[in-house]
Amino acid sequence: MLVSTATYTTILASALVLFASSNLTPAAEAHSWMDCVNWKFHSRTNPDFSDKGGYCRGYARRYPKDLNFGTLDDASPSRHYQQAGNPNTALPCSDRRHGKDIGSDETMGDPVSSAYGGKYGEMATIRSGETLCVRWPAKNHAEGNEDNTIVQINLIKSRNSQDATQAELLRNTIARLPYKNCSRGSGTDKKPCGGCFKMPARSPGLYLLQWRWMLNPGEWYTSCADIQIEDDKRGNKRRL
Ligand SMILES: *[C@@H]1O[C@H](CO)[C@@H](O)[C@H](O)[C@H]1NC(C)=O
């Protein structure tokens, strides 16, 4: 078949337009993680998860706090961690070696506090009964055509030298948050999102808090943070 030069030029031009517009839209397959486990809003009346709207008083494990929000997809190591195999028995926190996406490192510190401070963010301290807000970047999954998927928050008392199993964490879900709860932000990739819930009464001590997001059925991404829980504000010593 003969294609005229004019037709050919038109086809070429459309292909270029398609190529250019797809380049403007960031990769749709980017995946998320929790950066902050204790976000503080500057304003109660206008709560905002963007860097302008507040600050972080407690990070995920080994979180490189000096990197710009939402930018860790291509960093080495990258941040997101997709659990591989059966999500009920998969490793709960990334260790650079396991998972569908290898690289992210949220290994428990030895001591636990060594995963915080210096180049990493600080560890969170929370009181029972306090409202806790956690934050994550949208990574293009908070748009109108995306399902409002679920973020689980799992909380379990820390043990020496080894994290609880995923099965144990799943018996300790304390909150379910809508993924698409986002503030205004630059673009669809780095839009800041988050959720807030009341910290249930727990005996004081060190806990593992797991953020666990289901992007597609059975496809889970996790982030882990150690948090120190203190007695509630009224000084009640509730022991559960
Ligand atoms: C949604 O985000 C706002 C801040 O923009 C926050 O105040 C609210 O608690 C969040 N909702 C949920 C269900 O977490």
The ligand as an SDF file (V2000), in Angstrom:
LIG
                    3D

 14 14  0  0  0  0  0  0  0  0999 V2000
   -7.9190   13.2300   55.8680 C   0  0  0  0  0  0  0  0  0  0  0  0
   -6.9850   14.2720   55.8720 O   0  0  0  0  0  0  0  0  0  0  0  0
   -7.2480   15.3270   56.7450 C   0  0  0  0  0  0  0  0  0  0  0  0
   -6.1780   16.3690   56.5260 C   0  0  0  0  0  0  0  0  0  0  0  0
   -6.2590   16.9060   55.2450 O   0  0  0  0  0  0  0  0  0  0  0  0
   -7.2880   14.8360   58.1550 C   0  0  0  0  0  0  0  0  0  0  0  0
   -7.5850   15.8860   59.0390 O   0  0  0  0  0  0  0  0  0  0  0  0
   -8.3150   13.7150   58.2810 C   0  0  0  0  0  0  0  0  0  0  0  0
   -8.2760   13.1630   59.5770 O   0  0  0  0  0  0  0  0  0  0  0  0
   -8.0250   12.6290   57.2540 C   0  0  0  0  0  0  0  0  0  0  0  0
   -9.0820   11.6240   57.2700 N   0  0  0  0  0  0  0  0  0  0  0  0
   -8.8810   10.3550   57.6400 C   0  0  0  0  0  0  0  0  0  0  0  0
  -10.0860    9.4670   57.5630 C   0  0  0  0  0  0  0  0  0  0  0  0
   -7.8350    9.9120   58.0220 O   0  0  0  0  0  0  0  0  0  0  0  0
  1  2  1  0
  1 10  1  0
  2  3  1  0
  3  4  1  0
  3  6  1  0
  4  5  1  0
  6  7  1  0
  6  8  1  0
  8  9  1  0
  8 10  1  0
 10 11  1  0
 11 12  1  0
 12 13  1  0
 12 14  2  0
M  END
$$$$
